[in-house]
Amino acid sequence: MPPREKRPTGQRERIGAAAVEAVHDVMWKAADALRGPVDAAEHKEFVLGLLFVRYLSDAFEERRAELAAELAAEGVSGERRSAFLEDRDAYLAHGVFWIPEAARWSRITADMRHANAGDRLAFAMEAIMRENVALRGVLPPVFHRGDLGARHLAALVDLIGDPRFTRSGRMTAQDALSEVYAYFLAYFARAEGKRGGEFHTPQPLAQLIVDILEPYSGRLYDPACGAGGMLVEAAKFAETHASLERPNFLTVYGQETNERTWRLARMNLAIHGIDTGDLGAGPADTFGDDQHPALRADFVMAHPPFNVKDWARDEDDARWRYGVPPRHNANYAWLQHALSKLADGGTAGVVLANGSMSSAPSVGGDVRRGLVEADHVACLVALPGQLFRTTSIPACLWLLTKDKSSQGSKHLTDRRGQILFVDAREMGTMADRTERVLTLDDIARIAESYHVWRGTPSARAAGLSYEDEPGFRHSADLATVREHGYTLTPGRYVGTARQEPPPVLRERPASLMRNLYAIFD
């Protein structure tokens, strides 16, 4: 496969050592500043909310400085200059949110001297949302709370104002603070353990799904978007690979049931400059209140919570074309929902617990059989263990499609009646004692396996063709899958890796005898 441009291994490489040091420093100091008055689970709302306001203000001031330079070059001064600098259209036209004076970071910092600092900050956030329709309902309504005193709030504002966040070479406020924001999201997910997994997907896993789907343009949907990390990763992919021949026209859609997490997702999209995102009118349950009922997406990517027992199950739901999912496990509901959202030539990538590949008919195995017989299952990837710090449940990646033919002008390899199995359980490297991460080479090898099997344009451009690789990948026909009782565990199909023959002993007999005498002497 051709090399991926600008695809770093993580936030550390993106934001630089100084910013990483600043992030760690702020994490510890923010915890100290909030300890006592704020529950640990709420820390992210205070820190990420303030970081978002800091980003909005910095982006506004960057545009203001550019505008001032333009006016100076044109010889505009005095009252005319002041009027132009406060012209909201001069900011909105450049994709910059209009920030009223009361909400600019310099004003927020000054307001921290007052006893009612929390009320002033809450007023500033309300002003931002009032002046920008796209941000209404986004900022957390927590800063007016009386349990966070002026001293604690002033300390937190001072920490978020750390200039090291934006001292990263020539990075803009959006570039620097968006990466810091992503770093903070990952930190809070780890800190919250199992609860953190509800809003965060590890970046290497998100990158793997994106690299398999290759969403250059079109419509992309995440029905369990959490804080929007996978939507951001997809948008970055489209932007990185955009060109005059292949412009970036990717529109992202998402849905999230938790109100706090939904706000984080909207902030995440905004701070990364993604203005083509639609996360619905508000937080809502995907099964009980679909926010995008008419959507037919080119790509669906999802990392829903595993093995959900309590979900909005309606036996008459039109999405259950291949069987009603069991009452106490939503895994097959997520798969059928993803499939229902696909356009005719679309592809979906869904991360689920390993049990989804082999469960009995009573817990959804009949749905799995229906999906296989309808030829919608394109690929199963068995993922390494310990990818999630938040859960020890082993996971897999399902790739679904409505059409495995060549799809006409796309010139794909016709894979009707076949399923690709990839066993990636031995991949990855331990980041620490509890968490494994996929490396760029791992991601490329898995993604390449799917692309050469499907014959995608990127595989053809690299001159690659598909071959089974014992112990790693195998293309099986549906008859073989039926023989295995519709169990889709890749280990059943890929076999064992080829073993290299042992080296031939070429030592001269005399030397060999001397060695034997030395052993038994």
ZIZISUL-V972040 format. One record per residue. N is the residue number from 1. OMEGA is omega as a letter, one per 30 degrees, with the letter a starting at -180 (* if undefined). BURIAL is b if it has 16 or more other ideal C-beta (glycine too) atoms within 10 Angstrom, else e. Layout:
<<N & OMEGA & BURIAL> <N & OMEGA & BURIAL>>
This chain:
<<1 & l & b> <2 & a & e> <3 & l & e> <4 & l & b> <5 & l & e> <6 & a & e> <7 & a & e> <8 & a & e> <9 & l & e> <10 & a & b> <11 & a & b> <12 & a & e> <13 & a & e> <14 & a & b> <15 & l & b> <16 & a & b> <17 & a & e> <18 & a & e> <19 & l & b> <20 & l & b> <21 & l & e> <22 & l & b> <23 & a & b> <24 & l & e> <25 & a & e> <26 & l & b> <27 & a & b> <28 & a & e> <29 & l & e> <30 & l & b> <31 & l & e> <32 & a & e> <33 & a & b> <34 & a & b> <35 & a & e> <36 & a & e> <37 & a & b> <38 & l & b> <39 & a & e> <40 & a & e> <41 & a & e> <42 & a & b> <43 & a & b> <44 & l & b> <45 & a & b> <46 & a & b> <47 & a & b> <48 & l & b> <49 & l & b> <50 & l & b> <51 & l & b> <52 & l & b> <53 & l & b> <54 & l & b> <55 & a & b> <56 & a & b> <57 & a & b> <58 & l & b> <59 & l & b> <60 & a & b> <61 & l & b> <62 & l & b> <63 & l & b> <64 & l & b> <65 & l & e> <66 & a & e> <67 & l & b> <68 & l & e> <69 & l & e> <70 & a & e> <71 & l & b> <72 & l & e> <73 & l & e> <74 & l & e> <75 & l & e> <76 & a & b> <77 & l & e> <78 & a & e> <79 & l & e> <80 & l & e> <81 & l & b> <82 & a & e> <83 & l & e> <84 & a & e> <85 & l & b> <86 & l & e> <87 & a & e> <88 & a & e> <89 & l & e> <90 & l & b> <91 & a & b> <92 & a & e> <93 & l & e> <94 & l & e> <95 & a & e> <96 & l & b> <97 & l & b> <98 & a & b> <99 & l & b> <100 & a & b> <101 & a & e> <102 & a & b> <103 & l & b> <104 & a & b> <105 & l & b> <106 & l & e> <107 & l & e> <108 & l & b> <109 & l & e> <110 & a & e> <111 & a & b> <112 & l & b> <113 & a & e> <114 & a & e> <115 & l & e> <116 & a & e> <117 & a & b> <118 & l & b> <119 & l & e> <120 & l & b> <121 & l & b> <122 & l & b> <123 & a & e> <124 & l & b> <125 & l & b> <126 & l & b> <127 & l & e> <128 & a & b> <129 & l & b> <130 & a & e> <131 & a & e> <132 & a & b> <133 & a & e> <134 & a & e> <135 & a & b> <136 & a & e> <137 & a & e> <138 & a & b> <139 & a & b> <140 & a & b> <141 & a & e> <142 & a & b> <143 & l & b> <144 & a & e> <145 & a & e> <146 & a & e> <147 & l & e> <148 & a & b> <149 & a & e> <150 & a & b> <151 & l & e> <152 & a & b> <153 & l & b> <154 & l & b> <155 & a & b> <156 & l & b> <157 & l & b> <158 & l & e> <159 & a & b> <160 & l & b> <161 & a & b> <162 & a & b> <163 & a & e> <164 & a & b> <165 & a & b> <166 & l & b> <167 & a & e> <168 & a & b> <169 & a & e> <170 & a & e> <171 & l & b> <172 & l & e> <173 & l & b> <174 & a & b> <175 & a & b> <176 & a & b> <177 & l & b> <178 & l & b> <179 & l & b> <180 & l & b> <181 & l & b> <182 & l & b> <183 & l & b> <184 & l & b> <185 & l & b> <186 & l & b> <187 & a & b> <188 & l & b> <189 & l & b> <190 & a & b> <191 & a & b> <192 & l & b> <193 & a & e> <194 & l & e> <195 & a & e> <196 & l & b> <197 & l & b> <198 & a & b> <199 & a & b> <200 & l & b> <201 & l & b> <202 & a & b> <203 & l & b> <204 & l & b> <205 & l & b> <206 & l & b> <207 & l & b> <208 & a & b> <209 & l & b> <210 & a & b> <211 & l & b> <212 & a & b> <213 & a & b> <214 & a & b> <215 & a & b> <216 & l & b> <217 & a & e> <218 & a & e> <219 & a & b> <220 & a & b> <221 & l & b> <222 & a & b> <223 & l & b> <224 & a & b> <225 & a & b> <226 & l & b> <227 & l & b> <228 & a & b> <229 & a & b> <230 & l & b> <231 & l & b> <232 & a & b> <233 & l & b> <234 & l & b> <235 & l & b> <236 & l & b> <237 & a & b> <238 & a & b> <239 & a & e> <240 & a & e> <241 & a & b> <242 & l & e> <243 & l & e> <244 & a & e> <245 & a & e> <246 & a & e> <247 & a & e> <248 & l & b> <249 & a & e> <250 & l & b> <251 & a & b> <252 & l & b> <253 & l & b> <254 & l & b> <255 & a & b> <256 & a & b> <257 & a & b> <258 & a & b> <259 & a & e> <260 & a & b> <261 & l & b> <262 & l & b> <263 & l & b> <264 & a & b> <265 & l & b> <266 & l & b> <267 & a & b> <268 & l & b> <269 & a & b> <270 & a & b> <271 & l & b> <272 & l & b> <273 & a & b> <274 & a & b> <275 & l & e> <276 & a & e> <277 & l & b> <278 & a & b> <279 & l & b> <280 & a & b> <281 & a & e> <282 & l & e> <283 & a & b> <284 & l & b> <285 & a & e> <286 & a & b> <287 & a & b> <288 & a & e> <289 & a & e> <290 & a & b> <291 & a & b> <292 & a & b> <293 & a & e> <294 & a & e> <295 & l & b> <296 & a & e> <297 & l & b> <298 & a & b> <299 & l & b> <300 & l & b> <301 & a & b> <302 & l & b> <303 & a & b> <304 & l & b> <305 & a & b> <306 & l & b> <307 & a & b> <308 & a & e> <309 & a & e> <310 & a & e> <311 & a & b> <312 & a & e> <313 & l & b> <314 & a & e> <315 & a & e> <316 & a & e> <317 & a & b> <318 & a & e> <319 & a & b> <320 & a & b> <321 & a & e> <322 & l & b> <323 & a & b> <324 & l & b> <325 & a & b> <326 & a & b> <327 & a & e> <328 & l & e> <329 & a & b> <330 & a & b> <331 & a & b> <332 & l & b> <333 & l & b> <334 & a & b> <335 & a & b> <336 & l & b> <337 & l & b> <338 & a & b> <339 & a & b> <340 & a & b> <341 & a & b> <342 & l & b> <343 & a & b> <344 & a & e> <345 & a & e> <346 & l & b> <347 & l & b> <348 & l & b> <349 & a & b> <350 & l & b> <351 & a & b> <352 & l & b> <353 & a & b> <354 & a & b> <355 & l & b> <356 & a & b> <357 & a & b> <358 & a & b> <359 & a & b> <360 & l & e> <361 & a & e> <362 & l & e> <363 & l & b> <364 & a & b> <365 & l & b> <366 & l & b> <367 & l & b> <368 & l & b> <369 & l & b> <370 & l & b> <371 & l & b> <372 & a & b> <373 & l & e> <374 & l & e> <375 & l & b> <376 & a & b> <377 & a & b> <378 & a & b> <379 & l & b> <380 & l & b> <381 & l & b> <382 & a & b> <383 & l & b> <384 & l & b> <385 & l & e> <386 & l & b> <387 & a & b> <388 & l & b> <389 & a & b> <390 & l & b> <391 & l & b> <392 & a & e> <393 & l & e> <394 & a & b> <395 & l & b> <396 & l & b> <397 & l & b> <398 & l & b> <399 & a & b> <400 & l & b> <401 & l & b> <402 & a & b> <403 & l & b> <404 & l & b> <405 & l & e> <406 & a & e> <407 & l & e> <408 & a & e> <409 & l & e> <410 & l & e> <411 & l & e> <412 & l & b> <413 & a & b> <414 & a & e> <415 & l & b> <416 & a & e> <417 & a & e> <418 & l & b> <419 & l & b> <420 & l & b> <421 & l & b> <422 & l & b> <423 & a & b> <424 & a & b> <425 & a & b> <426 & a & e> <427 & l & b> <428 & l & b> <429 & a & e> <430 & l & e> <431 & l & e> <432 & a & e> <433 & a & e> <434 & a & e> <435 & l & e> <436 & l & b> <437 & l & b> <438 & l & b> <439 & l & e> <440 & l & b> <441 & l & e> <442 & a & b> <443 & a & b> <444 & a & b> <445 & l & b> <446 & a & b> <447 & l & b> <448 & l & b> <449 & l & b> <450 & a & b> <451 & l & b> <452 & l & b> <453 & a & b> <454 & a & b> <455 & a & b> <456 & l & b> <457 & a & e> <458 & l & b> <459 & l & b> <460 & a & e> <461 & l & e> <462 & l & e> <463 & a & e> <464 & l & b> <465 & a & e> <466 & l & b> <467 & l & e> <468 & l & b> <469 & a & b> <470 & a & e> <471 & a & e> <472 & a & b> <473 & a & b> <474 & l & b> <475 & a & b> <476 & l & b> <477 & a & e> <478 & l & b> <479 & l & e> <480 & l & e> <481 & l & b> <482 & l & e> <483 & l & e> <484 & l & e> <485 & l & e> <486 & l & b> <487 & a & e> <488 & l & b> <489 & a & b> <490 & a & b> <491 & l & e> <492 & a & b> <493 & a & b> <494 & a & b> <495 & a & e> <496 & a & e> <497 & l & e> <498 & l & e> <499 & l & e> <500 & l & e> <501 & l & e> <502 & l & e> <503 & l & e> <504 & a & e> <505 & a & e> <506 & a & e> <507 & a & e> <508 & a & e> <509 & a & e> <510 & l & e> <511 & l & e> <512 & a & e> <513 & l & e> <514 & l & e> <515 & l & e> <516 & l & e> <517 & a & e> <518 & a & e> <519 & a & e> <520 & a & e> <521 & * & e>>
